[in-house]
Amino acid sequence: MQNATPRVALVTGAARGIGLAIAKRFIADGWSVGLLDIDADTLSRSVATIGEPIRAVALPCDVSVAAQVNQAVATVKTRFGRLDALVNNAGVAVFKPLMETSEAEWNRVLAVNLTGPFLTAQAAVPLMAETGGAIVNITSISGLRASTLRVAYGTSKAALAHLTKQEAAELAGLGIRVNAVAPGPVDTAMAKEVHSPAIRADYHDAIPLNRYGLEEEIAEAVFYLCGNKASYITGQTLAVDGGFDAVGIGLPTLRGQGRNG
């Protein structure tokens, strides 16, 4: 049942993939949504496909630029008059060894993945405080467990998990809960392009549920944390990863025996 006064969410990195799935999940429950992304053309097309011109608005924006973030939140306030949920999904990755990662690459990853959520929270909190609400930061399993080629990405996501706790501690008094969702391998269009058959087989073997996650499964976890049923949950990171983080490395042969035994 849709509310007489729809609640409002702001989702960053919403032009495609997980961000777009999250936005669609809110729309499906009657929320209005601001979809924010640096890729203005793709964002415009994605918002058009949603087919809800009254309840979905495109917000072209670089989350690492404070002035753009402030303008996006101002647009949400003008358009909808309130903000009940902020989902910080926008992110970039550089998959290189430590010694091959440039300072510029390091700075850009940290600017988008860590400074971006900091700036969006600063911009959104005054409006969110009027009604209370929830912030969900999209971290990553790479922020919970280290692996090669992720020195910038993994570090940014680990820091974002701690920012989540800092925000939860400070914003509780304003009626704002703050949690994180840490996806494991997800079957996005990008993953399908860059993960070779060998990599996919390795992930399947390492994940107890023996598959990649779906964008919609991440969206459901985010939607839950933003809703009233999660009203006593704050400062937490929920791994949505098929058990990937829980089991560590393990031996492939023994895992196979465990599945078949």
N, C-alpha and C positions, 0 to 999 in steps of 0.2 A: 504494500500500500504506500503510495507516495504521500509525502508530507504536504500540508497546505503551504508551508513556507519551506521550500527545498533547502536542504543543507548544501554547502558549497565546499568543493575540494580544489586545491591547486596541485597539479602534478607536473613535475619538471622532467625533461627528457621524454616527452609524451608523443613525439611524432611517429614513433614506431615501437615495435618490440614490447618489452615488459611495461614501459611507461604507457603506451597506448592501451594495452590490455587492462592496466589499472584504471585508466580514465574510463574505459568502457564499462568496467565493473561498477564504478560509482554511478554512471549514467543509467545503468540497468536498474539500479535501486532508487532512481528518482532524484539523485543529486544533480546539481549544476556543477560544471567543471571548467576550470581554466587550464588549458593544455599549453605548456610552455616548452619551447625548444629553440635551439640556435638555428636549426635547418628550417627556415621559414617556408620554403616551397613544399617540402614533404609534410610539414605541420599543417599547412593550409589544405592539402589534399586529404590528409587523415581526418581532420575535423569535418570536412565535407562528407566523407564516407559515413561518419557517425549519424548524420541526418537529423541533428537536433540543434538547429541554429539559435534557438532561444537559450538552451541550457549548456551549450558547449562553445567556448570562445578560444580562438588561437592567440597565443601570446609569444611572438618571436622575441627571443631574449638569450643573452649569454649570461649564465648564472654567476660567472666570475666577475661581472661588472656591476657594481652596486647601483649605479644610476639606472641601469636597465631593469634590475630586479625590483627596485623601488617603484618604477613606472608600471611594471607588470602587476604588482600588488595593488597599486592605486587603481588600475583598470578593473581588477576584480572587485574592489570596493565600490567603484562607480557602477559597474554592471550588475552586481548581485547584492551588494550591501552588507555582506558578512563573509566569514571564512571559518570553516569548521575543521578542515583537515589540510595539512600540507604534506605532500609526499616528495621527498628529495630523491629522485631517481636518476637525474642527469649525471652522466659519467663518461670518462674517456680512459683508454688504456694504452700503455706502451709495453709491449712484450719483448724486452731486451735484457741481456745480462747486465749486472751492476756496472761493469767497467765500460759498457757500450752505451749506457743511457746518458744522454746529454743533459746539461743543466737546464736547457730550454724545455726539454721533454719532461724532466722531473717537475719543473715549475708549473707547466700546463696541467699535468695530471693532478697535482696538489691544488691548483687554483680551481679546477672544475669540481673535483671529487670531495674536497674538504672545505675550501673557502666558499664555494657555491652554497652548500647547505647552511653554513654559518650566516651568509648574507641573506638568504631567503628567510631563515628563522628571524633574524633581526627585523626584516621588513614586514613579516607576516604577523608576528606576535602581538603588536598593538591591536590589530583588527581581530585576531583570534580571541584575544582576552575578553572581548565584548560578549562572547557566547560560551567560551571554553571550547576545547576541542583536542585534536591529536596531531602530532607530527610523527611521521614514519620516515626514517632514513634508510635507503637501500644501500647496505654494505656489501659484503661478499664473503664466501667461504675463504677467499684469499686474504681476508683480514683476520681470520681466525687461525689459519694454518699457513705457514710459509711454504713457498715452492719456487722453483727457478723461474727466471724471466719476468718476475712480478715485483721488482724492488720498489718501483714507484706506485704501481697500482695497489699492491698488497699493503704497503705502508699507509697509503691514503685511506684505504678502507678500514684498517685497524684504528687509525686516528678518528675516523668518522664514528666508529663504535664507541669510542670514549667520549666524543662530543655528544653523542646520544645520552650518555649518563650525566654529563655536565648539564645539559639542557633539561633533562628530567628533574634533576635536583633543584634547579633554579626556577623552573616554570610551573611546578606543581601548585604553587600558591596562587597562580593565575587561572587554575583550572585547565591547564594544558598538559596532557600526557605526551611523553616522547619515547618511542621505541624504535628498534631497527629490525629489518628483515635481511638476512644474509642468504642470498640464493646460492645454491650449488650450480653445477652445469645445467643450463636451460637451453631447450631446443629453439633458440631464436634464429632468425634468418642469418645473422652474423656467424653464429656457431656452425650452422650448416655449411657456410662458405669456407671457414678457416680451420675447422676441425677435420683432419684427415680420417679415413676409416680406421687407421691404427689408433689414433687418439680417442676416437669414439669408443672403440673396443676396450681401451684401457679404462676409460671412465665407467663404462658399463660394468666392468669387472670390479672396480673399486667401490661402487655404490651398492649398498645392500638391496635397494629396490631394483637394481639392475637396469636402470634407464635414466635418460635425461628428464629433467622437470619440464613442465609446460608453462608458458607465459601466464596462462589463466590460473595456474596453481599458486604462482607468486602473487597475482592480483588478489586471490581469495584471502591469503594471509594478511596482506596489507589492509584489505577492506575490514577484516575482523578486528585488527588492532586499532582502526579508526572508529570503530563502532561502539555502541553502548555496552555490548556484551564483554568488552575488554576494559571496562571502567575502572578496574583496580590493578591494571597492568601498566607499569611505567618503568623506564630505565633498563629495559630488557632487549636482548638480541635474539631473535627467533631464526634459527637456521632452517631453511626450507630447501633440503638438499638430498632427500632420499636416504639419509643416514650416513652420508659421505664423511662428515666431520666426526661422527661418533665412533667410527671403527678404526681410524688411523690408517696405517698402511696395510699390514697383514700380508699373508702369503696367498697368491692367486689359487694355488692348488688346494689349500685347506679351505678357502672360501668356497671353492667349487664343491668340495666334499660336503661342506656344511649345508649348501643349498640342496644337494641331492640326497643327503642322508635322512 
